[in-house]
Amino acid sequence: MEKHENLRLPLQQESMRAHSEGRFSAGLLWGILISIPLWISLLGWIISFTR
């Protein structure tokens, strides 16, 4: 019984860490995807304003 308890604990921590890493990379990806059109529109606005 004690061996089973020891095996179960690191596995749970590993899956928790992998899940948080996945969520972080997904958030980073969404952040980049959202910011690209914002930067393009900001750049276009500055260019049109300086002309």
N, CA, C and O of each residue as an XYZ file, in Angstrom:
204
protein
N       0.832     -1.215      0.000
C       0.000      0.000      0.000
C       0.873      1.275      0.000
O       0.572      2.255     -0.681
N       1.932      1.224      0.765
C       2.801      2.397      0.864
C       3.527      2.688     -0.466
O       3.718      3.846     -0.837
N       3.922      1.623     -1.168
C       4.586      1.767     -2.465
C       3.665      2.450     -3.485
O       4.102      3.314     -4.246
N       2.417      2.061     -3.491
C       1.427      2.631     -4.409
C       1.258      4.130     -4.156
O       1.112      4.914     -5.093
N       1.279      4.516     -2.879
C       1.145      5.924     -2.485
C       2.331      6.746     -3.008
O       2.164      7.864     -3.494
N       3.523      6.167     -2.898
C       4.743      6.847     -3.350
C       4.770      7.015     -4.868
O       5.257      8.031     -5.365
N       4.265      6.054     -5.595
C       4.242      6.111     -7.056
C       3.240      7.139     -7.569
O       3.453      7.759     -8.611
N       2.174      7.312     -6.851
C       1.086      8.170     -7.321
C       1.429      9.657     -7.196
O       0.992     10.450     -8.029
N       2.191     10.051     -6.187
C       2.440     11.465     -5.902
C       3.249     12.197     -6.987
O       2.795     13.238     -7.462
N       4.432     11.698     -7.401
C       5.192     12.428     -8.428
C       4.457     12.533     -9.763
O       4.587     13.528    -10.477
N       3.688     11.505    -10.091
C       2.933     11.486    -11.337
C       1.924     12.634    -11.374
O       1.736     13.282    -12.404
N       1.284     12.868    -10.237
C       0.293     13.939    -10.134
C       0.964     15.309    -10.293
O       0.443     16.186    -10.982
N       2.113     15.480     -9.657
C       2.848     16.742     -9.763
C       3.296     16.991    -11.202
O       3.238     18.116    -11.698
N       3.745     15.923    -11.863
C       4.209     16.016    -13.252
C       3.082     16.469    -14.179
O       3.283     17.338    -15.028
N       1.903     15.882    -14.015
C       0.770     16.237    -14.872
C       0.299     17.666    -14.593
O      -0.141     18.364    -15.506
N       0.390     18.093    -13.355
C       0.020     19.464    -13.002
C       0.975     20.459    -13.657
O       0.556     21.492    -14.179
N       2.277     20.125    -13.618
C       3.285     21.012    -14.198
C       3.125     21.105    -15.713
O       3.219     22.191    -16.285
N       2.885     19.978    -16.357
C       2.711     19.940    -17.809
C       1.462     20.727    -18.223
O       1.454     21.397    -19.256
N       0.411     20.637    -17.405
C      -0.837     21.345    -17.707
C      -0.637     22.860    -17.628
O      -1.110     23.599    -18.491
N       0.071     23.320    -16.583
C       0.299     24.753    -16.433
C       1.220     25.281    -17.536
O       1.052     26.409    -18.001
N       2.196     24.462    -17.955
C       3.087     24.858    -19.052
C       2.301     24.972    -20.358
O       2.517     25.902    -21.135
N       1.404     24.040    -20.594
C       0.575     24.072    -21.792
C      -0.317     25.290    -21.839
O      -0.499     25.911    -22.886
N      -0.880     25.629    -20.667
C      -1.755     26.791    -20.583
C      -0.964     28.076    -20.808
O      -1.459     29.014    -21.432
N       0.266     28.115    -20.298
C       1.125     29.294    -20.467
C       1.471     29.510    -21.939
O       1.381     30.629    -22.443
N       1.865     28.442    -22.625
C       2.235     28.554    -24.040
C       1.021     28.913    -24.898
O       1.145     29.644    -25.880
N      -0.158     28.396    -24.523
C      -1.389     28.730    -25.247
C      -1.728     30.207    -25.049
O      -2.162     30.881    -25.984
N      -1.532     30.695    -23.851
C      -1.770     32.111    -23.550
C      -0.813     33.016    -24.301
O      -1.191     34.076    -24.800
N       0.440     32.573    -24.371
C       1.461     33.329    -25.096
C       1.115     33.398    -26.581
O       1.239     34.448    -27.212
N       0.676     32.252    -27.133
C       0.291     32.172    -28.537
C      -0.885     33.099    -28.840
O      -0.865     33.831    -29.830
N      -1.904     33.066    -27.990
C      -3.064     33.940    -28.169
C      -2.676     35.409    -28.053
O      -3.169     36.260    -28.793
N      -1.776     35.689    -27.103
C      -1.294     37.066    -26.931
C      -0.607     37.591    -28.180
O      -0.816     38.735    -28.582
N       0.213     36.748    -28.788
C       0.926     37.119    -30.018
C      -0.067     37.310    -31.166
O       0.009     38.288    -31.910
N      -0.999     36.360    -31.300
C      -1.994     36.434    -32.380
C      -2.861     37.680    -32.273
O      -3.225     38.276    -33.287
N      -3.196     38.079    -31.041
C      -4.023     39.272    -30.840
C      -3.208     40.541    -31.070
O      -3.720     41.516    -31.619
N      -1.935     40.535    -30.650
C      -1.125     41.753    -30.734
C      -0.654     42.082    -32.146
O      -0.411     43.250    -32.446
N      -0.519     41.095    -33.017
C      -0.057     41.352    -34.393
C      -0.969     42.348    -35.137
O      -0.457     43.338    -35.658
N      -2.292     42.131    -35.209
C      -3.144     43.119    -35.884
C      -3.136     44.483    -35.203
O      -3.272     45.510    -35.868
N      -2.976     44.501    -33.884
C      -2.913     45.773    -33.164
C      -1.671     46.563    -33.557
O      -1.753     47.771    -33.784
N      -0.515     45.890    -33.639
C       0.712     46.561    -34.049
C       0.634     47.038    -35.490
O       1.107     48.131    -35.802
N       0.042     46.232    -36.379
C      -0.094     46.609    -37.786
C      -0.982     47.854    -37.927
O      -0.660     48.781    -38.670
N      -2.096     47.854    -37.204
C      -3.015     48.998    -37.286
C      -2.385     50.249    -36.678
O      -2.598     51.355    -37.174
N      -1.610     50.077    -35.604
C      -0.929     51.209    -34.973
C       0.122     51.785    -35.910
O       0.253     53.002    -36.041
N       0.872     50.895    -36.561
C       1.898     51.307    -37.522
C       1.258     52.032    -38.712
O       1.748     53.071    -39.155
N       0.160     51.468    -39.220
C      -0.560     52.095    -40.331
C      -1.110     53.465    -39.972
O      -1.112     54.381    -40.794
N      -1.578     53.594    -38.733
C      -2.124     54.878    -38.258
C      -1.021     55.918    -38.153
O      -1.232     57.081    -38.496
N       0.156     55.512    -37.682
C       1.305     56.429    -37.545
C       1.791     56.865    -38.927
O       2.084     58.041    -39.141
N       1.878     55.918    -39.863
C       2.326     56.214    -41.224
C       1.356     57.184    -41.913
O       1.776     58.148    -42.553
N       0.071     56.914    -41.773
C      -0.919     57.799    -42.412
C      -0.944     59.164    -41.743
O      -1.251     60.165    -42.391
N      -0.627     59.217    -40.468
C      -0.628     60.488    -39.725
C       0.571     61.351    -40.095
O       0.459     62.576    -40.120
N       1.731     60.728    -40.389
C       2.942     61.466    -40.717
C       2.962     61.921    -42.185
O       3.711     62.833    -42.535
N       2.153     61.299    -43.038
C       2.136     61.696    -44.453
C       1.385     62.992    -44.676
O       1.281     63.458    -45.811
